């Protein structure tokens, strides 16, 4: 019973991390059909921002929840203006250019901070499920993922800005005819996606090693979650994270964490073959 | 372009290749020759990517998967068998079959270009994770330990077929590598000149139209992808031979990106471009590796982004068009919309 509880908790934790990691990518891909291969590096920048702030004496929660997203949002803004906006509508070219950006950011951070693994200490203690000790930070991650999804959903559903965002996504020409400037919306969307990636990086900083190459470990997971989720950003990402997170956690439990990852990626490939439009391309089409 | 000028350019390229094959050992000292040997191995890899991307229109982000698989296959078989001949054949065959399997999955599933990119990328990352975790005695094939992150050192070099006691000297390895490059180039030119190659280019230009004309585009793409996989495997085999060593880094994202950069810099829709791109970029990397100031990833990233933005068609097509502009124009050139050259200009160009 306690083991089941622990396993459930781990599964929820893994789903929550996957949601946080994928949401930024999902926003950018879902809204703009831009596959941002530098997503992992935005996560990395968020983690670095958190670590550097924490080292400078800033409150860790402030660094993680405010500084990291703001910093990455700004970086996203610069990247959109300087690189991505020239390539809208050329999907493969955006992938290549953002891959270049990804390599460049890895190189830049390596030059600045060296190819070493940093970290911050976990701010929360642990608690026990029966005889098992587990981390309270996991609870925070689960709650945060739920809160971010809820806020994003409410924002898209009820705010005027959310309405404009969805309208531009559906039909940019019509939105432009009604007085919206699509380029400005794209800019804001890209920055929002980058900020979400930064938030994920901040949240990851205490639980994973922070190094220039850390993004590569997340990028594949985040991609297939977004592609597997389909066009509805929040519902899709949530459902795909639920499915893949469960599979990877169960496989990790049975074998090793590496094969947990492999199982996740294999499951994703099979699912893309079965549902090429993603989960919400087939089911729940009217969701956000 | 008439066929005769195509044949002429092909023969010229072949002559240059053979001249380099014979001439390089006379010009370079042993150290330089070894360095050029690895450039050539990477050029073979670049040809595989250039073929499937530039001619087949298949956006593979994971050519390094077949490259690494070829390298590992060679290492495992050569360590077990002693003689390297079977190892070489398997190092080409296994990636070909793997590419065919993956291609079946992707092309018969009719998934879009972007998904092909993501799936190939995912497969590469899977292989990286798997090979990274193969440390320890449990992962030994015959008497070849896979070695996890540390890779497999002391891989036996190529030998004269049937004579395991006669391993190739560095100079002979150059002949083998450059010979392989010339052979692959010739093979691809032959394929592109054949009916099969023309259908492949037609599919790249307009897949729906090719389908309506009765071609099974899935099968053609599958075959192109499998051929590309085999060539990448051969390149991996050469690479492993060059260093006598292979590690999971061959599956890393950086390797996959490098291959794309070779092709993008050299020129899409040409065979000469990827070769020159591979040599230029490898040379640049070796220069960057010799100093400690600028990070190689930073430079590669800037090159990749800059070429996508500014020179998306690559260097060789730009030079070719510039040369063509010097001559009096016979007909207005169609401007390619997708970064690929027009079909008419494809088959006769190097």
Interface residues (C-beta under 8 A of the other chain):
Chain A: X35 X83 X86 X87 X91 X92 X93 X95 X96 X97 X99 X100 X101 X102 X103 X104 X105 X106 X107 X108 X110 X111 X216 X219 X220 X223 X224 X227 X256 X258 X259 X261 X262 X265 X266 X268 X269 X272 X273 X276
Chain B: X59 X61 X105 X109 X110 X111 X112 X113 X114 X115 X117 X118 X119 X121 X122 X123 X125 X126 X129 X130 X132 X133 X252 X253 X254 X257 X260 X264 X294 X295 X296 X297 X298 X299 X300 X301 X302 X303 X304 X305 X306 X308 X309 X312 X339
